Amino acid sequence: MEGDTKPDRFPSTEQVRVFPVSAPNSDAEKVVGAEDQRDVSTASPKQSAFKSLGWLDRFLAVWILLAMIIGILLGNFVPGTTDALQKGQFVGVSVPIAVGLLVMMYPILCKVRYETLHEIFSHRGIWKQIAFSVFMNWVVAPFLMLALAWACLPDEPELRTGLILVGLGRCIAMVLIWTSLAGGDNEYCAILVAVNSILQMILFAPLAVLFIRVISHESGTLDISYEVVATSVGTFLGIPLGAAMLSRFGLRALAGPGWYDRVFLRFVAPWSLIGLLYTILVLFAYQGQQVVHQIVSVLRVAVPLIVYFIIIFFVTLWATHRCGFGYALGTTQSFTAASNNFELAIAVAIATYGPNSDQALASTVGPLIEVPVLLGLVYVVKWVGNRWAWKD
């Protein structure tokens, strides 16, 4: 532990956070690309948010823009691209997309210090922080998406239903990327991902029925299988988490902690960024034709999504700052609340309404909007951290 805190309160900006941080202890920990973990609080107050990023991360917006453009071009001008991506399905998601998600999550989960997690849960403060996250993720965020869906799409019930499904899926994949890029805390993010995964398997189906059938009075059958939800969550979290834990405990035991930190982490670190860019390219190639041919529907869905991401992010960021959370905790909470489990929303929409439905279209637009917006928020939150001199 980096210091002692009173277990019955949130850590203040003057206190040390209540759990260990993945702060680099050696040069080997300062891995490149998306794994650059330098905290805003350690940088000079006058240093810009842009300069505090690694050189690969500085131009991540460029790489993502290129991946989007290439994906749309492939989807529209290379015959058979969409059909080829639709042939293989893995728990309701295209196999190429599933591979990208697993590759993207594995390196970050390898850096989580599982051997110290028991110390985290010994502090009462962590339970208060988890309770705050549960409230933002399962009360505020879903109801905000429901309200925005009705406000922006009162005449499009199918698109509205797809948006509601997106709002109910709490993120377990890309949130690790955004938290890492922004200098959040990987251990805490992993805990929130695990908590949201368990709650998703319990709450997703009944909340979907409540929001769509009871509150929205949508006609037609709505049969969301618990098996679909559990399989999706278990796969996209369980596989990379299990592989990361085996890698960490096995390789550290065989080759030693020094080799694991100096060699292995440095080798796997860039794969998070590679997996992210690959996933984005495949997503846009997969939906390239719909983006172009149904541009009006895409734009109508994009408006509430953009408003949702911005509102929920800054409300959470403001609340965590007022509660005395440090920068890393506040950043992790904000990205967790603003991110969504698009792979689950897509799988449920396809399984329930069909692959060519407007519900499926709305759910697939989710990640197309989320990626550029949350990437922009990475730069914004680092600037805010410097502007507020927000320390841990």
LINPEKA-V995232 format. One record per backbone hydrogen bond with DSSP energy under -0.5 kcal/mol. CO is the residue of the C=O (numbers start at 1). NH is the residue of the N-H. If there is no record, write none. Layout:
co: <CO;CO>
nh: <NH;NH>
//
This chain:
co: <6;12;21;26;26;27;29;32;33;35;39;39;40;44;48;50;54;55;57;59;60;61;62;63;64;65;66;67;68;69;70;71;72;73;74;77;78;80;81;82;83;84;84;87;88;90;93;94;95;96;97;98;99;100;101;102;103;105;106;107;108;108;109;112;113;114;116;116;117;119;120;123;123;124;124;125;126;127;128;129;130;131;132;133;134;135;135;136;139;140;141;142;143;144;145;146;147;148;149;153;156;157;158;159;160;161;162;163;164;165;166;168;169;173;173;174;175;176;177;178;179;179;180;184;185;186;187;188;189;190;191;192;193;194;195;196;197;198;199;200;203;204;205;206;207;208;208;209;209;210;211;212;222;223;225;226;227;228;229;230;231;232;233;233;234;235;237;238;239;240;241;242;243;244;245;246;247;248;249;250;251;251;252;256;257;258;259;259;260;263;264;265;266;268;269;269;270;271;272;273;274;275;276;277;278;279;280;281;282;283;284;287;288;289;290;292;294;295;296;297;298;299;300;301;302;303;304;305;306;307;308;309;310;311;312;313;314;315;316;317;318;319;320;321;326;327;328;328;329;330;331;332;333;334;335;339;340;341;342;343;344;345;346;347;348;349;349;350;354;357;358;359;360;361;362;363;364;365;366;366;367;368;369;370;371;372;373;374;375;376;377;378;379;380;381;382;383;384;385;386;389;391>
nh: <9;15;23;29;30;30;31;35;36;37;42;43;43;47;52;53;58;59;60;63;64;65;66;67;68;69;70;71;72;73;74;75;76;77;78;79;81;84;85;86;87;87;88;89;95;93;90;98;99;100;101;102;103;104;105;106;107;109;110;111;111;112;112;114;116;117;119;120;121;122;123;126;127;127;128;129;130;131;132;133;134;135;136;137;138;139;140;141;143;144;145;146;147;148;149;150;151;152;153;156;160;161;162;163;164;165;166;167;168;169;169;170;341;176;177;178;179;180;181;182;183;184;183;186;189;190;191;192;193;194;195;196;197;198;199;200;201;202;203;204;207;208;209;210;211;212;213;213;214;215;216;218;224;225;229;230;231;232;233;234;235;236;237;238;238;239;241;242;243;244;245;246;247;248;249;250;251;252;253;254;255;256;256;260;261;262;263;264;265;267;268;269;270;271;272;273;274;275;276;277;278;279;280;281;282;283;284;285;286;287;288;291;292;293;294;295;298;299;300;301;302;303;304;305;306;307;308;309;310;311;312;313;314;315;316;317;318;319;320;321;322;323;325;324;330;331;185;332;333;334;335;336;337;338;339;171;342;345;346;347;348;349;350;351;352;353;354;354;357;361;362;363;364;365;366;367;368;369;369;370;371;372;373;374;375;376;377;378;379;380;381;382;383;384;385;386;387;388;390;389;391;327>
//
